[in-house]
Amino acid sequence: MTRRAVIEGAGHYLPDRIVPNSEFEKTLDTTDEWIRTRSGIERRRFAAEGQTTSDLALRAARAALEQAGLVPEDIDGVIVATSTPDLTFPSVATMVQKDLGMTHGFGFDVQAVCAGFIYALTTANALILTGQANRLLVIGAETFSRIMDWTDRSTCVLFGDGAGALILGAQDGEGSNADRGILSSDLNSDGRYRDMLYVDGGVSSTGTAGKLRMQGNPLFRQAVEKLTSTAETALAKIGLSGPDVDWIVPHQANIRIIQGTAKKMGLPMDRVIVTVQDHGNTSAASIPLAMSVGVAEGRIKPGDLVLSEAIGGGLAWGAVVMRW
Ligand SMILES: CC(C)(COP(=O)(O)OP(=O)(O)OC[C@H]1O[C@@H](n2cnc3c(N)ncnc32)[C@H](O)[C@@H]1OP(=O)(O)O)[C@@H](O)C(=O)NCCC(=O)NCCS
């Protein structure tokens, strides 16, 4: 028997305020047409004033618990992937832990920007496989609207706020690819690409939160190549390849990156969960948000082979293969 980290529930939360592309036409030299055709984004959500990343994370966590039919007492620990925490410290995870009424277990944050949820899932899997925990809440939550330069049309139209959560629980499998749960993962980073996507402030440099800066076009080219390669590596580790995948749940940065990666892997777009049109790029929240939407819409079902891949600042990138 092989211990596996199995997905027991998924949930998400989106702030109420929907911002259509047309809203940017009022303040920037941009058009709905440009944003839609270059990125696939039609609208995004922005958190209300005073609504923080931990508020979004908490609501996603509650939704995942409800979907799984579990209560906070059933959870051993909380991992939050975020680059936009409420405070420099303590972690968003400990805030969620407290707001769920948990006085047991542990919580910590993972920061790998848009690849954060892939890193968090891989970490949670390792904690479960080594017996450190039996059941974990893994959350991706962001308020990227707080680090936008609203005068920079090449970035501020692309990002949004939101949160998604999965519950992973230990179950016994046979040790084959037929098992439910996380089957493989692949993590990468390369700090030489730091200037391609970064925030120009921080605690020990400027003492400010800073604003997001991105070289979109070179990053775009890196993204398709690196996402395809990490996805194929994660699949190859367990003797699988593109056609074995039922659903790709990609990081939702740009529809053209999503299409390019699916095409290189030989998968049609009807096997890809796409939410970028409604959410924009919500960084570490984008994958669990898309997973939760895919489940809620009845597309992702137990037993499906799901591949997730993401790339972001660092550069950091990676992929996870799981049977739902
Ligand atoms: C940002 C992105 C949508 C831009 O698309 P692109 O096809 O690469 O476009 P470019 O950056 O080459 O810009 C083309 C032109 O559009 C202009 N432009 C940029 N933003 C614009 C906007 N919101 N509205 C109108 N024009 C815009 C540029 O100034 C440029 O004009 P120029 O040719 O006169 O210099 C795309 O590069 C992208 O998605 N990059 C990767 C993002 C990513 O991977 N993120 C993952 C990690 S989070």
PDBQT file of the ligand as one rigid body, heavy atoms in Angstrom, charges set to zero:
ROOT
HETATM    1  C1  LIG A 401       1.460  41.296 -21.395  1.00  0.00    +0.000 C 
HETATM    2  C2  LIG A 401       0.982  40.669 -22.695  1.00  0.00    +0.000 C 
HETATM    3  C3  LIG A 401      -0.516  40.454 -22.670  1.00  0.00    +0.000 C 
HETATM    4  C4  LIG A 401       1.290  41.642 -23.838  1.00  0.00    +0.000 C 
HETATM    5  O1  LIG A 401       1.020  41.049 -25.080  1.00  0.00    +0.000 OA
HETATM    6  P1  LIG A 401       2.115  41.133 -26.255  1.00  0.00    +0.000 P 
HETATM    7  O2  LIG A 401       1.492  40.570 -27.445  1.00  0.00    +0.000 OA
HETATM    8  O3  LIG A 401       3.351  40.475 -25.734  1.00  0.00    +0.000 OA
HETATM    9  O4  LIG A 401       2.285  42.674 -26.441  1.00  0.00    +0.000 OA
HETATM   10  P2  LIG A 401       3.624  43.565 -26.275  1.00  0.00    +0.000 P 
HETATM   11  O5  LIG A 401       4.078  43.580 -24.858  1.00  0.00    +0.000 OA
HETATM   12  O6  LIG A 401       4.600  43.139 -27.337  1.00  0.00    +0.000 OA
HETATM   13  O7  LIG A 401       3.036  44.971 -26.626  1.00  0.00    +0.000 OA
HETATM   14  C5  LIG A 401       2.533  45.273 -27.912  1.00  0.00    +0.000 C 
HETATM   15  C6  LIG A 401       2.112  46.734 -27.934  1.00  0.00    +0.000 C 
HETATM   16  O8  LIG A 401       0.923  46.893 -27.138  1.00  0.00    +0.000 OA
HETATM   17  C7  LIG A 401       1.085  47.989 -26.246  1.00  0.00    +0.000 C 
HETATM   18  N1  LIG A 401       0.277  47.746 -25.052  1.00  0.00    +0.000 N 
HETATM   19  C8  LIG A 401       0.665  47.166 -23.888  1.00  0.00    +0.000 A 
HETATM   20  N2  LIG A 401      -0.372  47.139 -23.036  1.00  0.00    +0.000 NA
HETATM   21  C9  LIG A 401      -1.429  47.703 -23.669  1.00  0.00    +0.000 A 
HETATM   22  C10 LIG A 401      -2.759  47.950 -23.331  1.00  0.00    +0.000 A 
HETATM   23  N3  LIG A 401      -3.267  47.612 -22.124  1.00  0.00    +0.000 N 
HETATM   24  N4  LIG A 401      -3.574  48.515 -24.229  1.00  0.00    +0.000 NA
HETATM   25  C11 LIG A 401      -3.110  48.872 -25.435  1.00  0.00    +0.000 A 
HETATM   26  N5  LIG A 401      -1.847  48.664 -25.832  1.00  0.00    +0.000 NA
HETATM   27  C12 LIG A 401      -1.022  48.079 -24.958  1.00  0.00    +0.000 A 
HETATM   28  C13 LIG A 401       2.560  48.026 -25.975  1.00  0.00    +0.000 C 
HETATM   29  O9  LIG A 401       2.929  49.315 -25.514  1.00  0.00    +0.000 OA
HETATM   30  C14 LIG A 401       3.133  47.711 -27.320  1.00  0.00    +0.000 C 
HETATM   31  O10 LIG A 401       3.109  48.869 -28.096  1.00  0.00    +0.000 OA
HETATM   32  P3  LIG A 401       4.338  49.219 -29.080  1.00  0.00    +0.000 P 
HETATM   33  O11 LIG A 401       4.374  48.082 -30.058  1.00  0.00    +0.000 OA
HETATM   34  O12 LIG A 401       3.930  50.525 -29.658  1.00  0.00    +0.000 OA
HETATM   35  O13 LIG A 401       5.547  49.268 -28.202  1.00  0.00    +0.000 OA
HETATM   36  C15 LIG A 401       1.720  39.349 -22.924  1.00  0.00    +0.000 C 
HETATM   37  O14 LIG A 401       3.050  39.620 -23.250  1.00  0.00    +0.000 OA
HETATM   38  C16 LIG A 401       1.718  38.417 -21.729  1.00  0.00    +0.000 C 
HETATM   39  O15 LIG A 401       0.696  37.890 -21.354  1.00  0.00    +0.000 OA
HETATM   40  N6  LIG A 401       2.910  38.141 -21.182  1.00  0.00    +0.000 N 
HETATM   41  C17 LIG A 401       3.154  37.121 -20.211  1.00  0.00    +0.000 C 
HETATM   42  C18 LIG A 401       2.450  37.269 -18.924  1.00  0.00    +0.000 C 
HETATM   43  C19 LIG A 401       2.780  36.052 -18.143  1.00  0.00    +0.000 C 
HETATM   44  O16 LIG A 401       3.292  35.073 -18.600  1.00  0.00    +0.000 OA
HETATM   45  N7  LIG A 401       2.517  36.017 -16.941  1.00  0.00    +0.000 N 
HETATM   46  C20 LIG A 401       2.822  34.774 -16.240  1.00  0.00    +0.000 C 
HETATM   47  C21 LIG A 401       3.427  35.036 -15.043  1.00  0.00    +0.000 C 
HETATM   48  S1  LIG A 401       2.326  35.939 -14.054  1.00  0.00    +0.000 SA
ENDROOT
TORSDOF 0
